[in-house]
Amino acid sequence: MAASCSFTKTNHILESDAIIDFMKTGAIVIAAGGGGIPVISNGENSFEGVDAVIDKDFAAGLWLKN
């Protein structure tokens, strides 16, 4: 039986500033294609990993929108 985990919508891409910096150098950046680690804010200005799945199609659309 497969393990179950929640499916959550991505609402922010934490590494977006770094991705933009790489793009400004002329680098070809592959982003929001899956493999990200789902995290939530723990309220102490840091993040904790959670058992969830990131919808890579939604995340890619979010990246393009921003």
C-alpha positions in Angstrom: 0.0 0.0 0.0 1.3 3.4 -0.9 2.0 5.9 1.9 -0.5 8.8 1.9 0.4 12.5 2.1 -1.4 15.7 1.6 -1.5 17.5 -1.8 -1.0 21.2 -1.4 -0.9 24.1 -3.7 2.4 25.9 -3.9 1.9 29.6 -3.0 5.5 30.8 -3.1 8.8 29.7 -4.6 11.5 30.3 -1.9 14.4 30.3 -4.3 13.0 32.7 -6.8 15.5 35.5 -6.1 18.4 33.0 -6.6 16.8 31.8 -9.8 16.5 35.3 -11.2 20.1 36.1 -10.2 21.3 33.0 -12.2 19.1 34.0 -15.2 20.7 37.5 -15.2 24.1 35.9 -15.7 22.9 34.2 -18.9 22.6 30.8 -17.3 20.0 28.4 -18.5 18.0 27.6 -15.4 15.6 24.6 -15.0 13.2 25.4 -12.2 9.8 24.3 -10.9 10.1 21.0 -12.7 9.6 18.7 -9.7 12.0 17.6 -7.0 11.3 20.5 -4.7 11.0 20.0 -1.0 7.6 21.1 0.4 8.0 23.3 3.5 5.9 25.5 5.7 6.9 28.5 7.8 7.3 27.5 11.5 6.6 31.1 12.6 10.2 31.6 13.8 11.5 33.0 10.5 12.5 29.5 9.3 10.9 26.5 7.6 10.1 22.9 8.3 9.7 20.1 5.9 6.2 18.6 5.6 4.7 15.3 4.2 3.2 16.7 1.0 3.4 16.7 -2.7 4.2 19.7 -4.8 2.1 19.9 -8.0 4.9 20.7 -10.5 2.5 22.0 -13.2 1.0 24.4 -10.7 4.4 25.5 -9.5 5.7 26.0 -13.0 2.6 28.2 -13.7 3.2 30.1 -10.5 6.8 30.7 -11.5 5.8 32.0 -14.9 3.1 34.3 -13.4 5.6 35.9 -11.1 
